Amino acid sequence: AVAAALTIFLEPSAAAGGIPELQAYLNGTHVRNFLRLRTIAVKITGTVLTVSSGLACGQEGPLIHIGAGIASGMTRGEKLYRKLFC
């Protein structure tokens, strides 16, 4: 219930599985709020709560979305670091 409430009220873009949105993003389609930090945080929390409660959940899609968000954040962080300190 907590994972569903987080997804519905805090970040609705975290509701999708992750793989189709990532494929669309890589093909050049703009997907709103797909790689935001809040989306990734809600996705991590929801996946951990769902899997630890024993519910049947495909972990592959959310983990691919989480990995893409972390990689995107790392590259954005490098650009921000260069802009601020170099």
N, C-alpha and C positions, 0 to 999 in steps of 0.2 A: 504494500500500500504506500510506503514511503517513496519507493522508486517511481511509482506511477504518479504520485502527487508532485514530485520534483519535475518530472517530465512534462506534466500537463500545465502546471502553474509557473514554473521557473523558466524552462527552456523547451518549448514544443518541438524545436528542430532536432532535438536529440531522440525523438520517437522513432525515426526511421532506422532501418537495419545498418546501413553504412556502405555496403558494397555498391549498390546502384547509384547512390549519390556521389561516391568517389569516382566511379567510372564517368559519370556526367561531368564532374569537375575536371577530370583529366582530359576530357574531350572538348573542353572550352566553354561549357555551359556554366553560367553564374548560378550557384546554389547559395541562397541567402543563409547567413549565420552557420554555415556548415563547419568551419574550422575555428570558431570562436573558442576562447578559453572556457567560458561558461558552459558551452555545449559539450566540450570534452569532459569537464568536471562532472556534469550531470550524467553523461554517458558512463564514465568510470564508476560513479557511485551506484547508478542503477544496475550496471552489470554485476558489480560485486554483491549487491544486496540480492539480486535475483538468483545468481548462481549459489551463493551461500545458503539461501533458504531452501534449496533443493528443487526449485522449479525448472521445468524443461525449457532451456533457452539455448539457441545457437550462439556460441561465443565467438564464432569466426567473424561475423559481420561487425559486431561492436568493437572487437579488437582491431580490426583493420581500420575502422573509423578513428579509434583512439590513437593508433600508430601514426596515421596521417596527420592528425591534429598535433601530436607531439612534434613530428618532423616539421610541420609548418611553423609551429611556435619557435622551434630552434632556429630556423632560418630567418624568421622575423626578428628574433632576439639578436641575432648577429648583425642584421642591418641596423637595428636600433642602437646597438653597442657601437658600431662604426660611426653612426651619425653623431652620437653624443661624445665619444671619447677620441675619435681620430680626426 
